[in-house]
Amino acid sequence: MKADINFYFDPVCPFAWMTSKWVRLVQAQRDYTVDWRFISLRQVNAEVDYDAHFPPEYEAGHTAGLRLLRVAARARAEHGRESIARLYEAFGAHIFETAPDADQGTEGEMRERRGTREFVEPILADAGLPLDLADALDDESWDLEIRQETDEALSLTGKDVGTPIIHFEPPTGVAFFGPVISRLPEGESAAELWDHVVGLARFGGFAELKRSLREQPQLPAFGVAANTVGQQEDWHGGSRRQKK
């Protein structure tokens, strides 16, 4: 699919979701086409000792993300690339746009549940896709395709990044990780922010502009309303790793 933007996402990453909402606003204002592609945080961190480097709930969350990407890979194969736009939107709505339910257990248990058939089937229904796509949750045959797309994304930016990765005007256009945003721009400021980001990234000598302090994203899953500012956290290494 030839698109103006290739957007690489892991469905369990809240910052990828927030950035995707912004990109959809830009898409509507600029009439861009977007190809929603895959990058697996579980595969990116395949050689990392989760117990030593991450908060305890991360491995369950990243593993659930890989399982959801298997479903997405099968949906793309059987229902076309255009199906991923609405499937990712449904993923985000169920994961991030609803307040957490205390009855679902610990944070780790809630994250692990995202990789189950019980969780996925209502998402598939909302996306207008067959429920039997949930069979792919345990089908590791899709992992090679996801790995290839993950490697493709990292080849554009280098490996010390997270999600999302955006490639504008592929195959020769600029690619970058992020931007990581916690608030959604309003109105014309969405396209204005896009112009600033792309303009900076297009400068050949540019490599990085960063601060590790992040606000919790304005998403119901974090208990942060649209008109409030989330608590700041220090994301060491871009992912709340405890150490490198």
N, C-alpha and C positions, 0 to 999 in steps of 0.2 A: 504494500500500500504506500503510495507516494503521499506524504503529508507535509504540512508546514512545520509541525512540531511532533517529535517523538518523545513521549513522556513515559519514563520507566518508573514503575511503582511497585512497592510491596503493600498489599492491602491492609496490613496491621500497623503501618507507620502513621502516626497522627500528623506529623509534619508534611509527609507526602500528601495526605488527604487534604490538609489545609491549602497547600500549594496547588493541588489539582482543582480546588474550588475557585481559586484565583485564576488559574489558566482557563477554566471554562468561561469566566467573565470576560477575559481577554479574547477568547475565541469568538464569543458572541459579538464583541465590539469591532473586531478586526476581520471577521469571517475566515479565521484560520481553520484548517483541518488538523485534527490531532489523531495520531496513532498511539493508543495506550498499550505500552509494552511492559515486560516483566523484569524485575530485579528482586532476587530473594535475599533477605537479610540473613536467613539461616545458612544459605550457601556462601554468602560473603564472609560469614564468621565460622565457616566449617572447621577451621583449625584452632579456634579459640576455646580455651577452657572457660565455659560459661560460669561455673561455680566460683572461679577465681577472679573473673574479670567483670561480671555483670551483676546487677540486682537479681534476686532469686527468681523473679517471674519472667525474665527475659527469654530464657530458652523455650518455655512453653509458648510464649507469644510468637517468637520467630518461627518455631516449628508449625504452629497453626497457620502462619502466613504462607509457608511453603505448601501446606496442604490446600489452602485456598487457591494458590496459583496453579496447582494441578487442575483444579476445577475450571479455572479460567482458561488454561491451555486447551483443555478438551472442548470448552465452549467455543473458543476461537477456531479450532479445527473443524468443528461440526456445524457451526452457525455463523462463521465469518468474523472478520476483525471488527466489524461495526458492533458486534454484540458486547465487546469488552467495555465500551463507554458506559452502557447502562448497567452492566454487571458490576463494574468498579463503583459506580454511583450507589448501587444497592448495597455493596459491601460497606461503603463509608457511612451510609445512612444507619445501618444496623450496628456498626461498631462504634461510631463516634457521635452520632447525632441523637442518641438516646442517653438518658441519665443512667448511671450504673445501678444495678439491682443488688442490694445487700444480700438478698436471699440466694444469690448465685455463688456464694462462697468467697474464698480469698481472691486476691488479685491474680495469682497464678492460676487458680481454678477457672476464673472467668476467661483468662486469655487462652487456656487450653481448650475450653468449650468452643471457641471460635473455629476450631478445626474439626468439628463434629457434624454429622449429618443433620442432627436436630437443629443446629444453628444455620446450616447452609441452605436447607430446603426452602425456608421462607424467603431467603434472599434470592434464590433462583426464581421463585414464583413472582416476586416483585419485579425482577428483570425480564419477565416473560420468557423464561427459558425452562426446558424440561427438568424435572426434579431428578431424573436418573443421572444427570451430570455429576451429582454428588458421589457417584461410584468412584470418581477419579480421586477422591480424598486420599485413598490408600494405594493408588496406582503410581508406583515409582517410575514407571516407564516414561512419564512426562518430565521427570527431573532433568534429563539430558537437554531437552529443549529449553527449559527454564535456566539451566546452567549456561547454555550457549548465549541466551539473551542477557543474562547477568554479566557474563564476560564481555559481551558487546558493549553494554553500558559502561563498564569499568574501563574499557579500552579508550573511551572517549574522554575520560576525566582523570584517570589514574585510580589507584586502588584505595587510597586513604579517604574515602567518602562514604556517605550513606545514601538515603533515599529522600526525595526523588532525584533522578538525573533527567535533565531536559536537553534535547538536541534540537536546535532551531535551524530550519532550512537545511535538513539533511540532503545529501550525505556530506556536503562540504562546509556546512554552516557551523556556527559556534555551539559548543556543548558545555554544560556546567552542572555541578551539584547544587540543588536547592532552586531558588533561594528558600531558606528556612524562615517562615513567617508564622507569627502567632495570632495575628489579626487579619481579617479579610478586608482588603481595600473596598471602598464604596465608589460607585459611579465611574466617572471618567478617570479617577485616580488609579483604577486597576490597569488600564492601558498605559497610563503615565509611568507607573512603577515598572511595567514590562519594558518600556523603552529605555529606562535607566539601567535596568539589569542587563539587557542585551547590549546596550551601548558600552557598558563597562567590560562585559565579557568579550566583546569583539576586539578590544585593544590587545594586540598580540603579546605585549609584555606583561599583561595582567595574570596573576596566579591566584591570589586569595585576599579576601576581605572578611574578617571574622571576629566574633566575640562569642565566648562559650556560655555567657549568661543568656538564658532564654526564658521568656514568659511561658507559662502553661498555655496551650492554645485555647482560643475562644471556642470551645466545643462542649456540648452538654456532657459528654463522657468524662470530662475533667471537672465538671461542676462550675465552669466558667461561662457566664452569660455574655451575649454579644456586646453589651454595653459596659462590661467590666474588664479589668486587666488581671490576667492570671499571675499567680505567684512566680517570682523568678527562681530558676534553678540553674546550677552550673553543670553543663553537659560536657564533662571531660571527654575529649576524643570524639565529640559530636554524638555520643550515644549513651551518656551516663555510665560509661565504663568505669569501674572502680580503679583500674590501672591499665596501662598499655600492654 
